[in-house]
Structure formats: C-alpha cells, structure tokens
C-alpha cells in the first residue's frame, strides 16, 4: 500500500503548486478555457500521463471549465502519486 503524506508534507507540496488547493483528502485545480472544445482537448491530453502513472484524476467538465481532483483512493488520502501527477497536469497547456 502507498504511504499517506503527513500534513506538513502535503503543505510543502502545495507550496510548489500554486493553482492547487487542499480540500480534505483531495487536491483540486480548476482550469478555464475559451470554450468546451478546448476544455475537452485539455482533458484528452491528461489521458497519456495519467495512464503512464497508473493514477487517474476525478474530472468534471462544465462548458469551458475543468475541475481536476486528485487523491489516492486505495490509500485513503494524499500520497506522492497525487503530487507527481499534479505537477504533470500543471505543465499541460
């Protein structure tokens, strides 16, 4: 099983990810785009890195906004996997 991060480690990681916010046992980022097609194209670019990491975000698309939630479900909270994928997602245009 993957090790859960301590609150201090979570906050240290979040300091490196200014667009991400802590919501209980989940980190969340909301991205806005010019329209629905651009938002969906962004989501499509998430597929390969998520598959490569074996770690999949929870996503919500609402017209031009994409809400990305990361948590390690089988560990019951936040792990290094969440922050590694958040870093990758943050680099996607």
Buried (B, 14 or more C-beta within 10 A) or exposed (E): EBEBBEEEBBEEBBEEBEEBEBEEBBBBBEBEBEEEEEBBEBBEEBEEBBEEBEBEBEEEBEEBEBBBBBBBEEBEBBBBBBBBBBBBBBEEE
